[in-house]
């Protein structure tokens, strides 16, 4: 953070520039560019992404992002600016400009990944060629192995499992029985939130999801609760066809709130052969 004190006039100029810069960059990113599942595009009044869509995809509060775009004097971090930059598809020069407008010194290198115990990372990597990934308390994707990336399509823009489920057109089109899965994961998220009554982040995530997904809002209002540790996922992969996985969820005493999801090709299905083919093609 720069220690130079700005005059009121300079602060006003920087706030105005922040407002126009973020609005212009938000307007140029279409919902399709961001992989969002949207309805009739003609009903959208906002060119490009809406504020609440940027906030949810970046993993920040809608109110906080609105204040940032309005140029208010709020505390920001490089990690949050990087998340916003990824959603808005900023290049290196634009990312540096965003840092400077926020009053931060642009980093010389990309931020390091969140630390994960080496033994746990080894378990996730060694689960190959089967998909495995690690979620934190708020369903953020912490570690995703190569098979999970290839099967579920998780990429750098996917920061949260819940957000991807409800906003990604790619994920929605590939997952069979999507509506049943939606009810199950919302009920699970509500159960998780109840375990941490003092953690306001769950409420923030739920409120933001309600603002960007009418389907999430409808299911959330039903107040269903479910605690599921095993199940089956059926996907229609665009390259290899139908994949059927049995999954198991493991809670980790050494990482409270985290859960490890391990997927195994269902017996009496061609899933294992198709998975081998998919990973072999991805490696070439």
C-alpha positions as CSV (number, residue, x, y, z in Angstrom):
1,X,0.0,0.0,0.0
2,X,1.3,3.4,-0.9
3,X,2.0,5.6,2.1
4,X,1.4,8.8,0.0
5,X,-1.6,10.7,1.3
6,X,-3.9,11.8,-1.5
7,X,-5.7,15.1,-1.6
8,X,-9.5,15.0,-1.6
9,X,-9.5,16.0,-5.3
10,X,-7.1,13.2,-6.2
11,X,-9.2,10.7,-4.3
12,X,-12.2,11.8,-6.1
13,X,-10.5,11.5,-9.5
14,X,-9.3,8.0,-8.6
15,X,-12.7,6.9,-7.4
16,X,-14.3,8.2,-10.6
17,X,-11.7,6.3,-12.7
18,X,-12.3,3.1,-10.7
19,X,-16.0,3.4,-11.3
20,X,-15.7,3.9,-15.1
21,X,-12.9,1.3,-15.5
22,X,-14.7,-1.5,-13.8
23,X,-18.0,-0.7,-15.5
24,X,-16.4,-0.7,-18.9
25,X,-14.6,-4.0,-18.3
26,X,-17.7,-5.6,-16.9
27,X,-19.7,-4.5,-20.0
28,X,-17.3,-6.2,-22.4
29,X,-17.5,-9.7,-20.8
30,X,-20.7,-11.5,-22.0
31,X,-22.4,-14.1,-19.8
32,X,-21.3,-16.7,-22.5
33,X,-17.7,-15.6,-22.1
34,X,-18.0,-16.2,-18.3
35,X,-19.6,-19.6,-18.9
36,X,-22.8,-18.5,-17.2
37,X,-26.1,-20.3,-17.6
38,X,-28.6,-17.6,-18.5
39,X,-32.1,-17.4,-19.9
40,X,-33.4,-15.1,-22.6
41,X,-30.6,-12.7,-23.3
42,X,-33.2,-10.1,-24.5
43,X,-34.4,-9.7,-21.0
44,X,-31.1,-8.5,-19.7
45,X,-30.8,-4.7,-19.4
46,X,-27.1,-4.7,-18.5
47,X,-24.6,-5.1,-21.3
48,X,-22.1,-7.8,-20.3
49,X,-22.0,-9.1,-16.8
50,X,-24.2,-7.7,-13.9
51,X,-22.5,-6.5,-10.7
52,X,-23.8,-9.4,-8.7
53,X,-22.5,-11.9,-11.3
54,X,-19.0,-10.5,-11.1
55,X,-19.2,-10.6,-7.3
56,X,-20.3,-14.3,-7.1
57,X,-17.9,-15.5,-9.8
58,X,-15.0,-13.7,-7.9
59,X,-16.1,-15.0,-4.5
60,X,-16.8,-11.6,-2.9
61,X,-19.9,-10.0,-1.5
62,X,-22.3,-8.2,-3.9
63,X,-22.4,-5.1,-1.6
64,X,-18.6,-5.0,-1.3
65,X,-18.1,-5.2,-5.1
66,X,-20.8,-2.5,-5.6
67,X,-18.9,-0.3,-3.2
68,X,-15.7,-1.0,-5.1
69,X,-17.2,-0.2,-8.4
70,X,-18.7,3.0,-7.0
71,X,-15.3,4.1,-6.0
72,X,-15.9,4.1,-2.2
73,X,-13.0,4.1,0.2
74,X,-12.9,0.5,1.3
75,X,-10.2,-2.0,2.2
76,X,-9.1,-4.3,-0.6
77,X,-6.6,-7.0,-0.9
78,X,-4.5,-8.2,-3.8
79,X,-6.1,-11.7,-3.7
80,X,-9.6,-10.2,-4.2
81,X,-8.4,-7.9,-7.0
82,X,-6.8,-10.9,-8.7
83,X,-10.2,-12.8,-8.5
84,X,-12.0,-9.8,-10.0
85,X,-9.4,-9.5,-12.7
86,X,-9.8,-13.1,-13.7
87,X,-13.6,-12.7,-14.0
88,X,-13.2,-9.5,-16.0
89,X,-10.5,-11.1,-18.1
90,X,-8.0,-8.3,-17.4
91,X,-4.6,-8.5,-19.1
92,X,-1.4,-7.7,-17.2
93,X,-1.6,-3.9,-17.9
94,X,-5.2,-3.7,-16.9
95,X,-4.5,-5.8,-13.8
96,X,-1.7,-3.4,-12.8
97,X,-4.1,-0.4,-13.4
98,X,-6.7,-2.0,-11.1
99,X,-4.1,-2.4,-8.4
100,X,-3.0,1.2,-8.7
101,X,-6.6,2.6,-8.7
102,X,-7.2,0.6,-5.5
103,X,-4.1,2.1,-3.9
104,X,-2.1,-1.1,-3.9
105,X,1.4,-1.8,-5.3
106,X,1.0,-4.3,-8.2
107,X,2.6,-7.6,-7.4
108,X,5.7,-8.6,-9.3
109,X,4.5,-12.2,-9.5
110,X,1.3,-14.2,-9.2
111,X,0.2,-15.0,-5.7
112,X,1.1,-18.4,-4.4
113,X,-1.4,-21.2,-4.1
114,X,-3.1,-21.9,-0.8
115,X,-0.9,-24.3,1.3
116,X,-2.1,-27.9,1.6
117,X,-0.4,-30.6,3.7
118,X,1.9,-32.5,1.5
119,X,0.5,-35.9,2.6
120,X,-3.1,-34.8,1.7
121,X,-2.0,-33.5,-1.7
122,X,-0.2,-36.8,-2.4
123,X,-3.5,-38.7,-1.6
124,X,-5.4,-36.4,-4.1
125,X,-2.8,-36.8,-6.8
126,X,-2.4,-40.5,-6.3
127,X,-6.2,-41.0,-6.7
128,X,-5.5,-40.7,-10.4
129,X,-6.9,-41.8,-12.8
130,X,-10.0,-41.3,-10.7
131,X,-11.3,-37.8,-9.9
132,X,-10.7,-36.2,-6.5
133,X,-10.9,-32.7,-5.1
134,X,-10.7,-30.9,-1.8
135,X,-13.3,-28.4,-0.6
136,X,-13.0,-26.0,2.3
137,X,-15.8,-25.0,4.7
138,X,-17.4,-22.6,2.3
139,X,-17.2,-25.1,-0.7
140,X,-14.2,-23.3,-2.2
141,X,-12.1,-25.6,-4.5
142,X,-8.8,-25.9,-2.7
143,X,-7.1,-28.8,-4.7
144,X,-8.4,-30.5,-7.8
145,X,-6.6,-33.4,-9.4
146,X,-6.1,-33.8,-13.2
147,X,-8.9,-36.3,-13.5
148,X,-11.4,-34.0,-11.9
149,X,-10.4,-31.2,-14.2
150,X,-10.9,-33.4,-17.2
151,X,-14.2,-35.0,-16.1
152,X,-16.0,-32.0,-14.5
153,X,-14.3,-29.3,-16.5
154,X,-13.0,-27.4,-13.5
155,X,-10.6,-24.6,-14.6
156,X,-8.9,-21.6,-13.0
157,X,-12.1,-19.6,-13.2
158,X,-13.9,-22.1,-10.9
159,X,-13.2,-21.1,-7.4
160,X,-16.3,-22.5,-5.6
161,X,-18.1,-25.8,-6.2
162,X,-21.6,-24.3,-5.4
163,X,-21.1,-21.3,-7.7
164,X,-20.0,-23.5,-10.6
165,X,-22.9,-25.8,-10.1
166,X,-25.5,-23.0,-10.5
167,X,-23.8,-20.6,-12.8
168,X,-21.8,-22.7,-15.3
169,X,-23.6,-23.5,-18.5
170,X,-20.9,-26.1,-19.3
171,X,-21.3,-27.9,-16.0
172,X,-25.0,-27.8,-16.1
173,X,-25.2,-29.3,-19.6
174,X,-22.9,-32.2,-18.7
175,X,-24.5,-33.3,-15.4
176,X,-27.5,-35.6,-15.7
177,X,-30.3,-35.2,-13.2
178,X,-29.1,-31.7,-12.6
179,X,-32.3,-30.6,-10.7
180,X,-32.1,-33.5,-8.3
181,X,-28.4,-32.7,-7.7
182,X,-29.3,-29.0,-7.1
183,X,-31.7,-29.8,-4.3
184,X,-29.2,-32.2,-2.7
185,X,-26.3,-29.7,-2.6
186,X,-28.4,-26.8,-1.4
187,X,-29.7,-28.9,1.4
188,X,-26.1,-30.0,2.2
189,X,-24.9,-26.4,2.1
190,X,-27.7,-25.4,4.6
191,X,-26.7,-28.2,6.9
192,X,-23.1,-27.1,6.7
193,X,-24.1,-23.5,7.5
194,X,-25.9,-24.6,10.6
195,X,-22.7,-26.1,12.0
196,X,-21.1,-22.7,12.0
197,X,-23.8,-20.3,13.3
198,X,-21.2,-17.5,13.9
199,X,-19.8,-17.7,10.4
200,X,-21.5,-14.9,8.4
201,X,-19.8,-16.0,5.2
202,X,-22.4,-18.7,4.7
203,X,-25.2,-16.1,4.7
204,X,-23.2,-13.9,2.4
205,X,-22.7,-16.7,-0.1
206,X,-26.4,-17.8,0.1
207,X,-27.6,-14.2,-0.4
208,X,-25.3,-13.7,-3.4
209,X,-26.3,-17.0,-5.0
210,X,-30.0,-16.0,-4.6
211,X,-29.3,-12.8,-6.4
212,X,-27.8,-14.5,-9.5
213,X,-29.7,-17.8,-9.6
214,X,-33.5,-17.9,-9.4
215,X,-33.3,-21.7,-9.1
216,X,-31.0,-21.5,-6.1
217,X,-33.2,-18.9,-4.5
218,X,-36.3,-21.1,-4.9
219,X,-34.6,-24.2,-3.4
220,X,-33.0,-22.2,-0.6
221,X,-36.4,-20.9,0.4
222,X,-37.6,-24.5,1.0
223,X,-35.2,-24.9,4.0
224,X,-34.5,-28.5,3.2
225,X,-31.5,-30.0,5.1
226,X,-29.5,-33.1,4.1
227,X,-26.2,-34.6,5.2
228,X,-25.0,-36.9,2.5
229,X,-21.6,-38.6,2.4
230,X,-22.0,-41.0,-0.5
231,X,-23.9,-41.0,-3.8
232,X,-23.7,-41.3,-7.6
233,X,-23.0,-38.8,-10.3
234,X,-23.9,-39.3,-13.9
235,X,-22.3,-37.0,-16.5
236,X,-22.6,-36.8,-20.3
237,X,-19.0,-35.8,-21.2
238,X,-18.7,-34.0,-24.6
239,X,-15.7,-36.1,-25.6
240,X,-16.3,-39.7,-24.3
241,X,-20.0,-39.9,-23.5
242,X,-21.7,-41.1,-20.3
243,X,-19.6,-41.4,-17.2
244,X,-21.0,-42.8,-14.0
245,X,-19.2,-42.3,-10.6
246,X,-19.8,-43.4,-7.1
247,X,-18.5,-40.8,-4.7
248,X,-17.5,-40.8,-1.1
249,X,-17.0,-37.7,1.1
250,X,-14.4,-37.8,3.8
251,X,-14.2,-35.2,6.6
252,X,-10.7,-34.3,7.7
253,X,-10.0,-33.9,11.5
254,X,-6.7,-32.1,10.8
255,X,-8.5,-29.6,8.5
256,X,-11.8,-28.7,10.3
257,X,-14.5,-27.8,7.8
258,X,-12.7,-29.4,4.8
259,X,-14.0,-32.4,3.0
260,X,-12.3,-34.7,0.5
261,X,-14.5,-36.0,-2.4
262,X,-13.2,-39.3,-4.0
263,X,-14.9,-40.6,-7.1
264,X,-14.8,-44.2,-8.3
265,X,-16.0,-45.5,-11.7
266,X,-19.3,-47.3,-11.2
267,X,-19.1,-51.1,-11.6
268,X,-20.7,-52.7,-14.7
269,X,-20.3,-49.5,-16.7
270,X,-17.8,-48.5,-19.4
271,X,-16.8,-45.5,-17.3
272,X,-13.2,-46.7,-16.4
273,X,-12.4,-47.4,-20.1
274,X,-13.8,-44.0,-21.1
275,X,-12.0,-42.3,-18.3
276,X,-8.7,-43.9,-19.4
277,X,-9.4,-42.7,-22.9
278,X,-10.2,-39.2,-21.7
279,X,-7.1,-38.8,-19.6
280,X,-4.9,-40.3,-22.3
281,X,-6.2,-37.7,-24.8
282,X,-5.7,-34.9,-22.3
283,X,-2.1,-36.0,-21.7
284,X,-1.2,-35.9,-25.4
